[in-house]
Every structure is written in C-alpha cells, then in structure tokens.
C-alpha cells in the first residue's frame, strides 16, 4: 500500500497593525488687537432748502372743451345741441347704462340697440375702447 501524506495546516501569520499616534491639535493664537485710529469727521455740507413748488390748478385741455356738433345718428342719443366731446361720451354712457346695454359677463363690451347700431357702423357689439373711435366719426367740429 501506498503511504498517505499528512496534510498539515500552517498557521497563518498574524498581521501586525501599527497604531498611528493622533496628531496634536494646534491651538490658534489670538492676534493682538489692532490699534484703532481716530477718523476725522467729514465736514458737513450745507443743505440748501428749495421752496416747494406752488400747486397750480390743473387746466383742462381746450380741444376737449370745445363744443362739437353731433350728426343726425348721434343726436338721437345725446341730443342735437353742440356740446363738448367729454360731454358726448358722458351722455353716451348714461344712455348705455340706462338701457342696460353693457354686456353682463364682459363689462367692456357694449351690446348695440337700433340707435347705437347706426353709430357703430352696423356692428351689434363693440368694446368700450372701439366705441370712442366709432363715435368720433359722427362728431363735426
């Protein structure tokens, strides 16, 4: 018979772990306080008070106050006498509100009735901004 070899286990060598020494903490040295130098006060400038401007009463634009003559279609709404341009717009809005012609959902739109439809060039609904443009065609100087 053949002789069996003995298998021997070798002990694994132990690893040596070297412990590192913790570095010493450095203590920050406080810097010596700086000497404060006295600042020279800047010379104060003399403030000259200005007189408040006198409030003058605002002057209306003469072009708006000049009487204009509405034509036949517009005179059915605002009257036939010559009145200033601002008064034409005011009377037109009175007519619109009195007859409930302002759109209920979009208040900027005006629903035209028969009298206004002739002024608005046949349109059934116009915006308040477009209205002034369309009305100016019916005003004679």
Backbone as CSV, one residue per row, in Angstrom:
resi,resn,N_x,N_y,N_z,CA_x,CA_y,CA_z,C_x,C_y,C_z
1,UNK,0.802,-1.171,0.000,0.000,0.000,0.000,0.847,1.237,0.000
2,UNK,0.252,2.251,-0.576,0.992,3.494,-0.674,0.817,4.308,0.594
3,UNK,1.824,4.954,0.951,1.755,5.739,2.183,1.086,7.085,1.909
4,UNK,0.195,7.463,2.779,-0.520,8.731,2.622,0.298,9.833,3.265
5,UNK,0.291,10.954,2.547,0.992,12.107,3.095,0.085,12.832,4.062
6,UNK,0.663,13.265,5.110,-0.105,14.029,6.076,-0.182,15.479,5.623
7,UNK,-1.379,15.939,5.680,-1.571,17.338,5.312,-1.582,18.132,6.606
8,UNK,-0.662,19.001,6.683,-0.599,19.815,7.893,-1.014,21.245,7.561
9,UNK,-1.798,21.757,8.411,-2.239,23.138,8.202,-1.231,24.063,8.857
10,UNK,-0.845,25.024,8.047,0.084,26.008,8.580,-0.724,27.152,9.189
11,UNK,-0.284,27.583,10.296,-0.952,28.704,10.950,-0.639,29.968,10.170
12,UNK,-1.671,30.727,9.895,-1.453,31.949,9.125,-0.766,32.978,10.010
13,UNK,0.188,33.667,9.446,0.910,34.630,10.263,0.007,35.814,10.635
14,UNK,0.086,36.257,11.851,-0.726,37.380,12.317,-0.158,38.682,11.782
15,UNK,-1.108,39.477,11.305,-0.687,40.768,10.759,-0.545,41.749,11.904
16,UNK,0.516,42.452,11.835,0.735,43.452,12.865,0.159,44.778,12.384
17,UNK,-0.692,45.350,13.169,-1.259,46.654,12.814,-0.607,47.698,13.691
18,UNK,-0.020,48.625,13.016,0.658,49.681,13.754,-0.334,50.800,14.009
19,UNK,-0.450,51.210,15.225,-1.346,52.303,15.566,-0.600,53.610,15.384
20,UNK,-1.286,54.487,14.632,-0.668,55.790,14.403,-1.048,56.710,15.550
21,UNK,-0.116,57.486,15.951,-0.371,58.431,17.031,-1.214,59.570,16.482
22,UNK,-2.226,59.990,17.221,-3.097,61.082,16.785,-2.291,62.371,16.750
23,UNK,-2.476,63.155,15.662,-1.702,64.394,15.588,-2.177,65.370,16.659
24,UNK,-1.264,66.121,17.141,-1.590,67.081,18.191,-2.395,68.238,17.592
25,UNK,-3.404,68.647,18.324,-4.230,69.757,17.857,-3.475,71.053,18.073
26,UNK,-3.536,71.867,17.003,-2.855,73.152,17.109,-3.830,74.180,17.669
27,UNK,-3.406,74.894,18.626,-4.230,75.924,19.230,-3.899,77.230,18.527
28,UNK,-4.938,77.852,17.951,-4.716,79.101,17.230,-4.428,80.209,18.228
29,UNK,-3.404,80.919,17.921,-3.054,82.026,18.799,-3.876,83.240,18.403
30,UNK,-4.346,83.945,19.385,-5.128,85.141,19.109,-4.185,86.256,18.701
31,UNK,-4.608,86.932,17.614,-3.786,88.037,17.135,-3.975,89.222,18.064
32,UNK,-2.958,89.971,18.201,-3.028,91.146,19.061,-4.012,92.138,18.445
33,UNK,-4.888,92.743,19.247,-5.873,93.679,18.692,-5.178,94.874,18.049
34,UNK,-5.744,95.272,16.879,-5.152,96.408,16.165,-5.546,97.699,16.863
35,UNK,-4.650,98.600,16.802,-4.939,99.895,17.407,-5.859,100.672,16.474
36,UNK,-6.904,101.230,17.050,-7.852,101.987,16.244,-7.326,103.397,16.069
37,UNK,-7.431,103.842,14.812,-7.016,105.209,14.544,-8.267,106.068,14.500
38,UNK,-8.201,107.189,15.068,-9.357,108.082,15.121,-9.621,108.634,13.726
39,UNK,-10.895,108.504,13.277,-11.258,109.030,11.960,-11.661,110.485,12.116
40,UNK,-11.250,111.241,11.138,-11.608,112.648,11.169,-13.022,112.790,10.625
41,UNK,-13.826,113.560,11.286,-15.207,113.772,10.853,-15.204,114.613,9.586
42,UNK,-15.956,114.145,8.589,-16.039,114.883,7.334,-16.850,116.149,7.567
43,UNK,-16.428,117.237,6.968,-17.181,118.478,7.170,-18.567,118.343,6.536
44,UNK,-19.588,118.771,7.267,-20.958,118.652,6.769,-21.211,119.706,5.704
45,UNK,-21.893,119.241,4.636,-22.236,120.170,3.564,-23.510,120.905,3.946
46,UNK,-23.561,122.135,3.581,-24.747,122.918,3.886,-25.844,122.541,2.893
47,UNK,-26.997,122.213,3.424,-28.128,121.836,2.583,-28.982,123.067,2.339
48,UNK,-29.168,123.354,1.062,-29.986,124.499,0.709,-31.404,123.993,0.489
49,UNK,-32.332,124.498,1.261,-33.720,124.065,1.120,-34.357,124.811,-0.040
50,UNK,-34.966,124.004,-0.919,-35.657,124.604,-2.052,-37.109,124.836,-1.660
51,UNK,-37.637,125.907,-2.135,-39.031,126.217,-1.839,-39.917,125.229,-2.587
52,UNK,-40.936,124.735,-1.918,-41.848,123.777,-2.543,-42.593,124.475,-3.675
53,UNK,-42.702,123.796,-4.835,-43.401,124.446,-5.944,-44.881,124.619,-5.605
54,UNK,-45.396,125.763,-5.972,-46.791,126.045,-5.665,-47.673,125.196,-6.573
55,UNK,-48.686,124.590,-5.977,-49.592,123.757,-6.759,-50.553,124.659,-7.518
56,UNK,-50.559,124.452,-8.832,-51.487,125.213,-9.650,-52.646,124.314,-10.024
57,UNK,-53.773,124.910,-10.225,-54.952,124.137,-10.575,-54.766,123.585,-11.987
58,UNK,-55.125,122.330,-12.159,-54.936,121.657,-13.440,-55.865,122.274,-14.484
59,UNK,-55.281,122.605,-15.629,-56.064,123.223,-16.687,-56.593,122.138,-17.617
60,UNK,-57.877,122.170,-17.938,-58.411,121.178,-18.876,-57.927,121.466,-20.292
61,UNK,-57.831,120.418,-21.080,-57.393,120.563,-22.462,-58.474,121.309,-23.243
62,UNK,-58.068,122.338,-23.941,-59.013,123.188,-24.651,-59.709,122.415,-25.774
63,UNK,-58.994,121.484,-26.404,-59.576,120.721,-27.510,-60.755,119.870,-27.041
64,UNK,-60.678,119.362,-25.815,-61.783,118.553,-25.296,-62.978,119.425,-24.904
65,UNK,-62.719,120.653,-24.525,-63.791,121.516,-24.040,-64.493,122.284,-25.163
66,UNK,-63.929,122.253,-26.359,-64.541,122.964,-27.482,-65.850,122.268,-27.876
67,UNK,-66.940,122.987,-28.032,-68.210,122.347,-28.402,-68.144,121.735,-29.801
68,UNK,-68.715,120.554,-29.934,-68.779,119.862,-31.223,-70.248,119.585,-31.544
69,UNK,-70.532,119.480,-32.823,-71.909,119.260,-33.265,-72.099,117.794,-33.652
70,UNK,-72.945,117.041,-32.921,-73.196,115.646,-33.301,-74.074,115.573,-34.553
71,UNK,-73.845,114.556,-35.385,-74.657,114.403,-36.594,-76.009,113.785,-36.244
72,UNK,-76.812,113.481,-37.239,-78.183,113.013,-37.016,-78.266,111.726,-36.217
73,UNK,-77.417,110.742,-36.531,-77.468,109.449,-35.836,-77.075,109.602,-34.369
74,UNK,-76.048,110.385,-34.104,-75.578,110.568,-32.727,-76.516,111.476,-31.935
75,UNK,-77.132,112.447,-32.609,-78.028,113.371,-31.897,-79.278,112.663,-31.384
76,UNK,-79.619,111.499,-31.945,-80.752,110.724,-31.434,-80.457,110.187,-30.040
77,UNK,-79.177,110.061,-29.704,-78.783,109.520,-28.401,-78.396,110.631,-27.427
78,UNK,-77.566,111.597,-27.871,-77.017,112.595,-26.945,-77.680,113.964,-27.056
79,UNK,-78.519,114.177,-28.032,-79.158,115.485,-28.207,-78.528,116.226,-29.373
80,UNK,-79.249,117.233,-29.872,-78.798,117.908,-31.093,-77.999,119.177,-30.829
81,UNK,-77.884,119.613,-29.581,-77.137,120.839,-29.294,-75.639,120.558,-29.313
82,UNK,-74.864,121.602,-29.610,-73.404,121.475,-29.626,-72.905,121.370,-28.188
83,UNK,-72.186,120.300,-27.899,-71.649,120.062,-26.553,-70.201,119.611,-26.668
84,UNK,-69.416,119.754,-25.583,-68.013,119.305,-25.632,-67.899,117.787,-25.826
85,UNK,-66.771,117.388,-26.336,-66.508,115.963,-26.625,-66.652,115.103,-25.366
86,UNK,-66.194,115.617,-24.223,-66.290,114.864,-22.971,-67.742,114.638,-22.578
87,UNK,-68.569,115.635,-22.848,-69.991,115.525,-22.508,-70.697,114.527,-23.430
88,UNK,-70.239,114.424,-24.676,-70.800,113.435,-25.610,-70.571,112.035,-25.057
89,UNK,-69.354,111.763,-24.612,-69.031,110.446,-24.060,-69.835,110.187,-22.793
90,UNK,-69.978,111.186,-21.950,-70.726,111.030,-20.704,-72.195,110.708,-20.984
91,UNK,-72.807,111.427,-21.929,-74.216,111.183,-22.256,-74.402,109.823,-22.921
92,UNK,-73.422,109.417,-23.702,-73.494,108.102,-24.350,-73.471,106.994,-23.303
93,UNK,-72.601,107.140,-22.289,-72.543,106.139,-21.215,-73.822,106.150,-20.381
94,UNK,-74.401,107.323,-20.180,-75.681,107.385,-19.465,-76.745,106.594,-20.220
95,UNK,-76.776,106.758,-21.543,-77.744,106.039,-22.378,-77.521,104.527,-22.304
96,UNK,-76.240,104.114,-22.344,-75.904,102.680,-22.303,-76.327,102.076,-20.969
97,UNK,-76.043,102.757,-19.876,-76.386,102.220,-18.551,-77.889,102.274,-18.283
98,UNK,-78.541,103.321,-18.762,-79.984,103.453,-18.552,-80.746,102.325,-19.258
99,UNK,-80.268,101.934,-20.443,-80.944,100.888,-21.215,-80.349,99.500,-20.991
100,UNK,-79.352,99.379,-20.114,-78.754,98.070,-19.794,-78.078,97.424,-20.986
101,UNK,-77.319,98.201,-21.746,-76.691,97.695,-22.966,-75.282,97.158,-22.748
102,UNK,-74.765,97.283,-21.541,-73.431,96.753,-21.249,-73.544,95.242,-21.083
103,UNK,-72.608,94.496,-21.666,-72.644,93.037,-21.597,-72.531,92.598,-20.139
104,UNK,-73.324,91.615,-19.738,-73.361,91.200,-18.327,-72.106,90.433,-17.917
105,UNK,-71.532,89.666,-18.826,-70.346,88.860,-18.498,-69.075,89.682,-18.675
106,UNK,-68.894,90.248,-19.863,-67.711,91.062,-20.151,-68.154,92.520,-20.175
107,UNK,-67.911,93.244,-19.090,-68.428,94.602,-18.936,-67.786,95.600,-19.896
108,UNK,-66.711,95.211,-20.559,-66.070,96.116,-21.515,-66.787,96.151,-22.860
109,UNK,-67.665,95.192,-23.076,-68.384,95.113,-24.346,-69.749,95.788,-24.220
110,UNK,-70.164,96.435,-25.313,-71.445,97.136,-25.342,-72.302,96.498,-26.425
111,UNK,-73.489,96.050,-26.043,-74.437,95.474,-26.989,-75.265,96.618,-27.564
112,UNK,-75.235,96.767,-28.875,-75.890,97.903,-29.519,-77.377,97.640,-29.739
113,UNK,-78.197,98.675,-29.459,-79.604,98.614,-29.852,-79.718,99.287,-31.221
114,UNK,-80.928,99.574,-31.676,-81.105,100.126,-33.028,-80.429,101.487,-33.194
115,UNK,-80.533,102.357,-32.171,-79.929,103.688,-32.273,-78.404,103.594,-32.307
116,UNK,-77.851,102.747,-31.436,-76.386,102.638,-31.375,-75.825,101.883,-32.575
117,UNK,-76.595,100.975,-33.145,-76.101,100.197,-34.283,-75.784,101.113,-35.466
118,UNK,-76.555,102.188,-35.638,-76.257,103.133,-36.725,-74.973,103.902,-36.428
119,UNK,-74.728,104.185,-35.152,-73.497,104.892,-34.770,-72.292,103.968,-34.907
120,UNK,-72.465,102.697,-34.536,-71.359,101.737,-34.543,-71.122,101.117,-35.915
121,UNK,-71.749,101.631,-36.944,-71.498,101.134,-38.297,-72.095,99.760,-38.548
122,UNK,-73.228,99.458,-37.943,-73.906,98.186,-38.169,-73.447,97.052,-37.274
123,UNK,-72.458,97.283,-36.416,-71.973,96.227,-35.517,-72.953,96.050,-34.366
124,UNK,-73.166,94.799,-33.961,-74.102,94.548,-32.863,-73.418,94.615,-31.504
125,UNK,-72.091,94.470,-31.472,-71.358,94.544,-30.208,-69.983,95.152,-30.465
126,UNK,-69.608,96.136,-29.638,-68.292,96.773,-29.751,-67.690,96.893,-28.359
127,UNK,-66.358,97.048,-28.297,-65.710,97.262,-26.999,-65.801,98.743,-26.651
128,UNK,-65.642,99.052,-25.381,-65.750,100.449,-24.951,-64.650,101.310,-25.563
129,UNK,-63.528,100.706,-25.909,-62.430,101.469,-26.499,-62.698,101.731,-27.975
130,UNK,-63.302,100.757,-28.626,-63.653,100.917,-30.034,-64.805,101.912,-30.177
131,UNK,-65.641,102.000,-29.155,-66.801,102.889,-29.190,-66.384,104.336,-29.400
132,UNK,-65.362,104.799,-28.697,-64.942,106.195,-28.825,-64.434,106.484,-30.232
133,UNK,-63.787,105.508,-30.842,-63.305,105.678,-32.216,-64.484,105.793,-33.179
134,UNK,-65.492,104.952,-32.994,-66.649,104.963,-33.879,-67.504,106.212,-33.681
135,UNK,-67.572,106.719,-32.461,-68.363,107.918,-32.176,-67.700,109.147,-32.783
136,UNK,-66.371,109.178,-32.829,-65.672,110.353,-33.355,-65.998,110.600,-34.828
137,UNK,-66.440,109.576,-35.547,-66.842,109.755,-36.953,-68.141,110.560,-37.068
138,UNK,-68.931,110.573,-36.008,-70.236,111.236,-36.040,-70.211,112.613,-35.388
139,UNK,-69.016,113.118,-35.113,-68.878,114.429,-34.481,-68.282,115.393,-35.491
140,UNK,-68.940,116.520,-35.682,-68.420,117.558,-36.569,-67.901,118.715,-35.743
141,UNK,-66.801,119.315,-36.162,-66.204,120.406,-35.391,-66.941,121.703,-35.568
